[in-house]
Amino acid sequence: MAPFFETGKTYTFYFSQEHGDTSITGQVVSYESPLVKIETEGLTRIINCSSAYFVEAVARREDEDREKAAPAE
């Protein structure tokens, strides 16, 4: 069975909290169920995917990542 999260791939993680929904986008560094380590905005974060606040994670398309990395003309 393939790992739940692919190392090196960028995901947006969505959470539901008492004071509103929030999201974090980052690149997966490692995954050891239920914890996923991501790098985002110069920070390393650990997300507990078994938390009641965790809603979903959506993988970014590869072409989306290239568009973000390409310099604007």
N, CA, C and O atoms as a printed pandas DataFrame, in Angstrom:
     atom_number atom_name residue_name chain_id  residue_number  x_coord  y_coord  z_coord
0              1         N          MET        A               1    0.840   -1.186    0.000
1              2        CA          MET        A               1    0.000    0.000    0.000
2              3         C          MET        A               1    0.886    1.251    0.000
3              4         O          MET        A               1    1.854    1.330    0.756
4              5         N          ALA        A               2    0.557    2.204   -0.831
5              6        CA          ALA        A               2    1.315    3.449   -0.938
6              7         C          ALA        A               2    1.100    4.314    0.298
7              8         O          ALA        A               2    0.046    4.237    0.929
8              9         N          PRO        A               3    2.095    5.142    0.652
9             10        CA          PRO        A               3    1.930    6.050    1.793
10            11         C          PRO        A               3    0.779    7.019    1.553
11            12         O          PRO        A               3    0.468    7.371    0.416
12            13         N          PHE        A               4    0.168    7.431    2.625
13            14        CA          PHE        A               4   -0.974    8.341    2.564
14            15         C          PHE        A               4   -0.572    9.694    1.978
15            16         O          PHE        A               4   -1.302   10.261    1.166
16            17         N          PHE        A               5    0.596   10.215    2.393
17            18        CA          PHE        A               5    1.111   11.479    1.874
18            19         C          PHE        A               5    2.436   11.212    1.181
19            20         O          PHE        A               5    3.258   10.445    1.682
20            21         N          GLU        A               6    2.649   11.841    0.029
21            22        CA          GLU        A               6    3.851   11.641   -0.756
22            23         C          GLU        A               6    4.907   12.680   -0.365
23            24         O          GLU        A               6    4.669   13.884   -0.462
24            25         N          THR        A               7    6.071   12.205    0.074
25            26        CA          THR        A               7    7.165   13.087    0.446
26            27         C          THR        A               7    7.582   13.931   -0.754
27            28         O          THR        A               7    7.735   13.421   -1.864
28            29         N          GLY        A               8    7.763   15.232   -0.513
29            30        CA          GLY        A               8    8.156   16.160   -1.572
30            31         C          GLY        A               8    6.994   16.816   -2.276
31            32         O          GLY        A               8    7.194   17.788   -3.004
32            33         N          LYS        A               9    5.784   16.319   -2.086
33            34        CA          LYS        A               9    4.596   16.868   -2.734
34            35         C          LYS        A               9    3.992   17.958   -1.836
35            36         O          LYS        A               9    4.093   17.882   -0.611
36            37         N          THR        A              10    3.378   18.949   -2.435
37            38        CA          THR        A              10    2.760   20.044   -1.692
38            39         C          THR        A              10    1.271   19.778   -1.519
39            40         O          THR        A              10    0.572   19.419   -2.466
40            41         N          TYR        A              11    0.799   19.963   -0.285
41            42        CA          TYR        A              11   -0.605   19.752    0.065
42            43         C          TYR        A              11   -1.144   20.982    0.785
43            44         O          TYR        A              11   -0.394   21.718    1.427
44            45         N          THR        A              12   -2.446   21.195    0.670
45            46        CA          THR        A              12   -3.138   22.159    1.506
46            47         C          THR        A              12   -3.954   21.358    2.508
47            48         O          THR        A              12   -4.772   20.523    2.122
48            49         N          PHE        A              13   -3.732   21.610    3.795
49            50        CA          PHE        A              13   -4.404   20.913    4.890
50            51         C          PHE        A              13   -5.489   21.827    5.440
51            52         O          PHE        A              13   -5.231   22.994    5.735
52            53         N          TYR        A              14   -6.703   21.299    5.579
53            54        CA          TYR        A              14   -7.844   22.077    6.055
54            55         C          TYR        A              14   -8.268   21.606    7.442
55            56         O          TYR        A              14   -8.298   20.410    7.733
56            57         N          PHE        A              15   -8.597   22.590    8.296
57            58        CA          PHE        A              15   -8.989   22.321    9.670
58            59         C          PHE        A              15  -10.251   23.100    9.997
59            60         O          PHE        A              15  -10.464   24.199    9.485
60            61         N          SER        A              16  -11.082   22.527   10.848
61            62        CA          SER        A              16  -12.289   23.192   11.325
62            63         C          SER        A              16  -12.096   23.455   12.809
63            64         O          SER        A              16  -11.795   22.539   13.574
64            65         N          GLN        A              17  -12.271   24.710   13.214
65            66        CA          GLN        A              17  -12.092   25.073   14.613
66            67         C          GLN        A              17  -13.302   25.862   15.097
67            68         O          GLN        A              17  -14.139   26.285   14.300
68            69         N          GLU        A              18  -13.384   26.052   16.389
69            70        CA          GLU        A              18  -14.517   26.766   16.983
70            71         C          GLU        A              18  -14.696   28.164   16.402
71            72         O          GLU        A              18  -15.824   28.630   16.239
72            73         N          HIS        A              19  -13.594   28.831   16.091
73            74        CA          HIS        A              19  -13.647   30.218   15.637
74            75         C          HIS        A              19  -13.504   30.354   14.127
75            76         O          HIS        A              19  -13.158   31.427   13.631
76            77         N          GLY        A              20  -13.767   29.274   13.392
77            78        CA          GLY        A              20  -13.704   29.328   11.934
78            79         C          GLY        A              20  -12.730   28.317   11.362
79            80         O          GLY        A              20  -11.927   27.720   12.078
80            81         N          ASP        A              21  -12.822   28.144   10.072
81            82        CA          ASP        A              21  -11.956   27.188    9.375
82            83         C          ASP        A              21  -10.627   27.841    9.028
83            84         O          ASP        A              21  -10.538   29.060    8.886
84            85         N          THR        A              22   -9.597   27.013    8.893
85            86        CA          THR        A              22   -8.273   27.499    8.536
86            87         C          THR        A              22   -7.583   26.477    7.648
87            88         O          THR        A              22   -7.998   25.320    7.579
88            89         N          SER        A              23   -6.533   26.908    6.974
89            90        CA          SER        A              23   -5.772   25.986    6.127
90            91         C          SER        A              23   -4.290   26.332    6.190
91            92         O          SER        A              23   -3.910   27.466    6.480
92            93         N          ILE        A              24   -3.465   25.331    5.911
93            94        CA          ILE        A              24   -2.015   25.487    5.848
94            95         C          ILE        A              24   -1.552   24.754    4.599
95            96         O          ILE        A              24   -1.954   23.616    4.357
96            97         N          THR        A              25   -0.705   25.406    3.802
97            98        CA          THR        A              25   -0.137   24.764    2.619
98            99         C          THR        A              25    1.351   24.572    2.839
99           100         O          THR        A              25    2.055   25.498    3.240
100          101         N          GLY        A              26    1.828   23.357    2.573
101          102        CA          GLY        A              26    3.246   23.091    2.739
102          103         C          GLY        A              26    3.679   21.819    2.044
103          104         O          GLY        A              26    2.856   21.004    1.627
104          105         N          GLN        A              27    4.988   21.665    1.928
105          106        CA          GLN        A              27    5.570   20.495    1.289
106          107         C          GLN        A              27    5.854   19.428    2.335
107          108         O          GLN        A              27    6.438   19.717    3.380
108          109         N          VAL        A              28    5.441   18.192    2.056
109          110        CA          VAL        A              28    5.620   17.092    2.992
110          111         C          VAL        A              28    7.095   16.707    3.075
111          112         O          VAL        A              28    7.741   16.438    2.062
112          113         N          VAL        A              29    7.614   16.686    4.308
113          114        CA          VAL        A              29    8.983   16.283    4.573
114          115         C          VAL        A              29    9.004   14.798    4.938
115          116         O          VAL        A              29    9.863   14.046    4.477
116          117         N          SER        A              30    8.044   14.387    5.776
117          118        CA          SER        A              30    7.942   12.978    6.158
118          119         C          SER        A              30    6.529   12.691    6.656
119          120         O          SER        A              30    5.769   13.597    6.999
120          121         N          TYR        A              31    6.205   11.399    6.684
121          122        CA          TYR        A              31    4.881   10.974    7.140
122          123         C          TYR        A              31    5.012    9.674    7.911
123          124         O          TYR        A              31    5.500    8.671    7.391
124          125         N          GLU        A              32    4.571    9.707    9.151
125          126        CA          GLU        A              32    4.476    8.522    9.998
126          127         C          GLU        A              32    3.105    8.580   10.644
127          128         O          GLU        A              32    2.897    9.301   11.620
128          129         N          SER        A              33    2.180    7.824   10.099
129          130        CA          SER        A              33    0.778    7.876   10.509
130          131         C          SER        A              33    0.634    7.906   12.025
131          132         O          SER        A              33    1.234    7.080   12.714
132          133         N          PRO        A              34   -0.139    8.830   12.552
133          134        CA          PRO        A              34   -0.993    9.833   11.905
134          135         C          PRO        A              34   -0.326   11.193   11.747
135          136         O          PRO        A              34   -1.009   12.173   11.447
136          137         N          LEU        A              35    0.994   11.284   11.940
137          138        CA          LEU        A              35    1.674   12.577   11.900
138          139         C          LEU        A              35    2.322   12.827   10.546
139          140         O          LEU        A              35    2.950   11.942    9.965
140          141         N          VAL        A              36    2.157   14.052   10.057
141          142        CA          VAL        A              36    2.810   14.460    8.811
142          143         C          VAL        A              36    3.618   15.725    9.116
143          144         O          VAL        A              36    3.113   16.671    9.720
144          145         N          LYS        A              37    4.870   15.720    8.690
145          146        CA          LYS        A              37    5.752   16.879    8.899
146          147         C          LYS        A              37    5.817   17.639    7.584
147          148         O          LYS        A              37    6.114   17.062    6.537
148          149         N          ILE        A              38    5.532   18.963    7.644
149          150        CA          ILE        A              38    5.573   19.791    6.442
150          151         C          ILE        A              38    6.464   21.003    6.664
151          152         O          ILE        A              38    6.689   21.426    7.797
152          153         N          GLU        A              39    6.965   21.553    5.571
153          154        CA          GLU        A              39    7.696   22.816    5.598
154          155         C          GLU        A              39    6.843   23.851    4.885
155          156         O          GLU        A              39    6.370   23.630    3.770
156          157         N          THR        A              40    6.656   24.989    5.553
157          158        CA          THR        A              40    5.854   26.055    4.993
158          159         C          THR        A              40    6.334   27.397    5.544
159          160         O          THR        A              40    6.537   27.543    6.750
160          161         N          GLU        A              41    6.511   28.362    4.667
161          162        CA          GLU        A              41    6.895   29.722    5.061
162          163         C          GLU        A              41    8.099   29.723    6.004
163          164         O          GLU        A              41    8.134   30.500    6.958
164          165         N          GLY        A              42    9.079   28.866    5.749
165          166        CA          GLY        A              42   10.280   28.819    6.567
166          167         C          GLY        A              42   10.127   28.094    7.894
167          168         O          GLY        A              42   11.067   28.060    8.688
168          169         N          LEU        A              43    8.964   27.514    8.147
169          170        CA          LEU        A              43    8.713   26.786    9.383
170          171         C          LEU        A              43    8.521   25.304    9.107
171          172         O          LEU        A              43    8.054   24.921    8.034
172          173         N          THR        A              44    8.881   24.475   10.073
173          174        CA          THR        A              44    8.566   23.056   10.014
174          175         C          THR        A              44    7.406   22.827   10.961
175          176         O          THR        A              44    7.472   23.203   12.131
176          177         N          ARG        A              45    6.353   22.218   10.469
177          178        CA          ARG        A              45    5.140   21.975   11.270
178          179         C          ARG        A              45    4.833   20.490   11.290
179          180         O          ARG        A              45    5.120   19.772   10.332
180          181         N          ILE        A              46    4.248   20.037   12.389
181          182        CA          ILE        A              46    3.781   18.666   12.521
182          183         C          ILE        A              46    2.260   18.717   12.609
183          184         O          ILE        A              46    1.704   19.429   13.445
184          185         N          ILE        A              47    1.595   17.963   11.749
185          186        CA          ILE        A              47    0.130   17.924   11.736
186          187         C          ILE        A              47   -0.332   16.540   12.152
187          188         O          ILE        A              47    0.151   15.532   11.637
188          189         N          ASN        A              48   -1.269   16.498   13.087
189          190        CA          ASN        A              48   -1.860   15.237   13.533
190          191         C          ASN        A              48   -3.133   15.003   12.714
191          192         O          ASN        A              48   -4.164   15.631   12.955
192          193         N          CYS        A              49   -3.043   14.100   11.755
193          194        CA          CYS        A              49   -4.174   13.844   10.852
194          195         C          CYS        A              49   -5.300   13.049   11.518
195          196         O          CYS        A              49   -6.355   12.858   10.912
196          197         N          SER        A              50   -5.096   12.587   12.746
197          198        CA          SER        A              50   -6.175   11.890   13.454
198          199         C          SER        A              50   -6.940   12.840   14.374
199          200         O          SER        A              50   -7.865   12.420   15.069
200          201         N          SER        A              51   -6.559   14.113   14.382
201          202        CA          SER        A              51   -7.225   15.116   15.202
202          203         C          SER        A              51   -8.662   15.341   14.722
203          204         O          SER        A              51   -8.953   15.254   13.529
204          205         N          ALA        A              52   -9.531   15.624   15.654
205          206        CA          ALA        A              52  -10.930   15.919   15.311
206          207         C          ALA        A              52  -11.040   17.213   14.496
207          208         O          ALA        A              52  -12.041   17.424   13.812
208          209         N          TYR        A              53  -10.033   18.073   14.562
209          210        CA          TYR        A              53  -10.046   19.331   13.822
210          211         C          TYR        A              53   -9.616   19.174   12.362
211          212         O          TYR        A              53   -9.930   20.022   11.526
212          213         N          PHE        A              54   -8.904   18.098   12.058
213          214        CA          PHE        A              54   -8.435   17.855   10.694
214          215         C          PHE        A              54   -9.621   17.470    9.815
215          216         O          PHE        A              54  -10.374   16.556   10.150
216          217         N          VAL        A              55   -9.786   18.167    8.693
217          218        CA          VAL        A              55  -10.902   17.905    7.785
218          219         C          VAL        A              55  -10.431   17.142    6.552
219          220         O          VAL        A              55  -10.959   16.072    6.247
220          221         N          GLU        A              56   -9.435   17.685    5.836
221          222        CA          GLU        A              56   -8.936   17.039    4.626
222          223         C          GLU        A              56   -7.604   17.650    4.217
223          224         O          GLU        A              56   -7.194   18.695    4.724
224          225         N          ALA        A              57   -6.939   16.972    3.288
225          226        CA          ALA        A              57   -5.725   17.485    2.666
226          227         C          ALA        A              57   -5.886   17.315    1.170
227          228         O          ALA        A              57   -6.339   16.275    0.693
228          229         N          VAL        A              58   -5.508   18.352    0.435
229          230        CA          VAL        A              58   -5.641   18.332   -1.021
230          231         C          VAL        A              58   -4.254   18.537   -1.616
231          232         O          VAL        A              58   -3.575   19.513   -1.298
232          233         N          ALA        A              59   -3.834   17.612   -2.485
233          234        CA          ALA        A              59   -2.532   17.705   -3.141
234          235         C          ALA        A              59   -2.582   18.775   -4.221
235          236         O          ALA        A              59   -3.551   18.872   -4.973
236          237         N          ARG        A              60   -1.526   19.573   -4.285
237          238        CA          ARG        A              60   -1.405   20.559   -5.354
238          239         C          ARG        A              60   -1.015   19.841   -6.628
239          240         O          ARG        A              60   -0.236   18.888   -6.586
240          241         N          ARG        A              61   -1.539   20.279   -7.755
241          242        CA          ARG        A              61   -1.149   19.724   -9.042
242          243         C          ARG        A              61    0.278   20.151   -9.343
243          244         O          ARG        A              61    0.708   21.227   -8.928
244          245         N          GLU        A              62    1.013   19.312  -10.065
245          246        CA          GLU        A              62    2.401   19.625  -10.398
246          247         C          GLU        A              62    2.501   20.887  -11.228
247          248         O          GLU        A              62    3.435   21.665  -11.036
248          249         N          ASP        A              63    1.567   21.120  -12.152
249          250        CA          ASP        A              63    1.615   22.326  -12.977
250          251         C          ASP        A              63    1.361   23.574  -12.140
251          252         O          ASP        A              63    1.859   24.648  -12.476
252          253         N          GLU        A              64    0.594   23.454  -11.054
253          254        CA          GLU        A              64    0.372   24.567  -10.133
254          255         C          GLU        A              64    1.681   24.961   -9.468
255          256         O          GLU        A              64    1.982   26.147   -9.337
256          257         N          ASP        A              65    2.465   23.965   -9.045
257          258        CA          ASP        A              65    3.743   24.223   -8.398
258          259         C          ASP        A              65    4.699   24.926   -9.363
259          260         O          ASP        A              65    5.419   25.838   -8.958
260          261         N          ARG        A              66    4.715   24.519  -10.620
261          262        CA          ARG        A              66    5.596   25.146  -11.610
262          263         C          ARG        A              66    5.188   26.588  -11.881
263          264         O          ARG        A              66    6.044   27.456  -12.045
264          265         N          GLU        A              67    3.869   26.848  -11.928
265          266        CA          GLU        A              67    3.393   28.211  -12.145
266          267         C          GLU        A              67    3.820   29.127  -11.016
267          268         O          GLU        A              67    4.210   30.269  -11.256
268          269         N          LYS        A              68    3.750   28.636   -9.782
269          270        CA          LYS        A              68    4.139   29.437   -8.631
270          271         C          LYS        A              68    5.639   29.720   -8.647
271          272         O          LYS        A              68    6.064   30.801   -8.238
272          273         N          ALA        A              69    6.451   28.762   -9.115
273          274        CA          ALA        A              69    7.898   28.894   -9.113
274          275         C          ALA        A              69    8.409   29.754  -10.274
275          276         O          ALA        A              69    9.491   30.332  -10.185
276          277         N          ALA        A              70    7.638   29.839  -11.356
277          278        CA          ALA        A              70    8.074   30.586  -12.541
278          279         C          ALA        A              70    8.048   32.084  -12.257
279          280         O          ALA        A              70    7.097   32.586  -11.658
280          281         N          PRO        A              71    9.098   32.806  -12.690
281          282        CA          PRO        A              71    9.101   34.269  -12.494
282          283         C          PRO        A              71    8.054   34.938  -13.379
283          284         O          PRO        A              71    7.800   34.505  -14.502
284          285         N          ALA        A              72    7.462   35.985  -12.858
285          286        CA          ALA        A              72    6.457   36.734  -13.626
286          287         C          ALA        A              72    7.144   37.542  -14.705
287          288         O          ALA        A              72    8.244   38.055  -14.506
288          289         N          GLU        A              73    6.491   37.651  -15.848
289          290        CA          GLU        A              73    7.064   38.410  -16.968
290          291         C          GLU        A              73    6.504   39.789  -17.016
291          292         O          GLU        A              73    6.869   40.574  -17.891
